[in-house]
Amino acid sequence: MSLKLQNVTLTVPDGTETRTLLDDVSLEVAGGEVVALTGASGSGKSTLLAVAALLLRPDSGNVSIAGDIVPANSDRKRTTVRRNQIGVVYQSANLFPSLTALEQLELVSHIDGSLNDAARSRAMELLVTVGLEARVNARPAELSGGERQRVGIARALMNKPAVLLADEPTAALDAERGQAIMSLLVEQATQHGAAALVVTHLPQQIASSRVLEIDQGRLREQTPSLVSD
């Protein structure tokens, strides 16, 4: 399990010119490793995550998931890899209002036609793992912000992903709940052996192996002293 971006460049039209969102970006995250990604607003954090999630195609460069390069010109392959090997935790959880916590997870298996007793058992086990065994029948409106994010983490792990991506998963939470969610995210990524890339404006909140900073589309590794300040 791993995530690898190699020499990725992405540009967009900007009037009569073009603007570079990602400028020859390369990174590699090993299975079981958690890497924090930080940077100012508009620096390219979310764009990089979207490329890693196979939601955006780069102009050049490659994205590899679990050692396999995902071709930019194959919609079917990209959809299959995204569904089966990538889990995403969103800033606001993005739960379906009418579904219970358990049904949110079961839907993942239902979509790919694999909802059976084993999948139902896995959904229950994941909710227990994230501390929601007493809330499996609760709908989003009945859950706190922290509980909704726990459901989001469990749902992202439902397909046993090789890659786990999180986009500011604690932005809507207070400091205490945010710290708890980050700790849970690291614990689950490590336990499941997923290569995790977490976008955050508070890198000190996450026990990552490395902190990468993106600035004007270019990536660099932060020094430990900068991370701890």
C-alpha positions, 0 to 999 in steps of 0.5 A: 500500500502506497501513494506516489505522485511523480513530477505532477504539474497542473495548470488552469486557464487564467484570462488569456494566460494560464496559472500553475496550481501544481508545479512539478510536485513529487511525493511518496507516502508508504503504507502505514505512514501518515504525512501532514500537508500544510500551506496558506489558502490558495497554495495548492493543498486541496488541488494536490489532494484532489489529484491524489484522489483521482478527481483531477487529472494533471497536465503531466506526471503520474499518480501511483496507487499501491504501486500501480500507475493510474492512467490519466486517459482511462475513466473506468480505471480511475473510477475503479481505483478511486472506489476500491483503493482510496478512502477520503475524509472530508472537512464536514463529513458529508453524511447523508441526512436520512441514513443512520451511522451504520447505513452510511458505511453499508452504502459504500459496499452497496454501491460496488455490489458487495453488501453482504453479511461480511460487509455488514459485520465490517461496518459494525466493527469499524463503528465500534473501533471509532467508539460509536457502538452506541450510536449506530442507529443515529442519523447525522442530525442526532450526532455531534460534530466529532461523532459525525467525523468519526463516522466519516473516518469509519466510512473512509476505511470501509473499502480497506483502502490502500490510500487514506486522504483527509482534507482539513478533517478538524476545521469545524471542531474545537481544539479538544475534539479536533485533537481527538479526531486527528489522533483517531485518524492516525491510529486507524491509518497506521492500524490498517496500513493505509498511506495517509495524507492529511491536509491541515492548518495545524500540523502540530495537532497530528502525530505525522512522520513528516510535514510537507508544505506547499507554496505556490504549487511547489512542495517542500519538507518542513524542518522539525523546529518549524513544525513544533513552534 
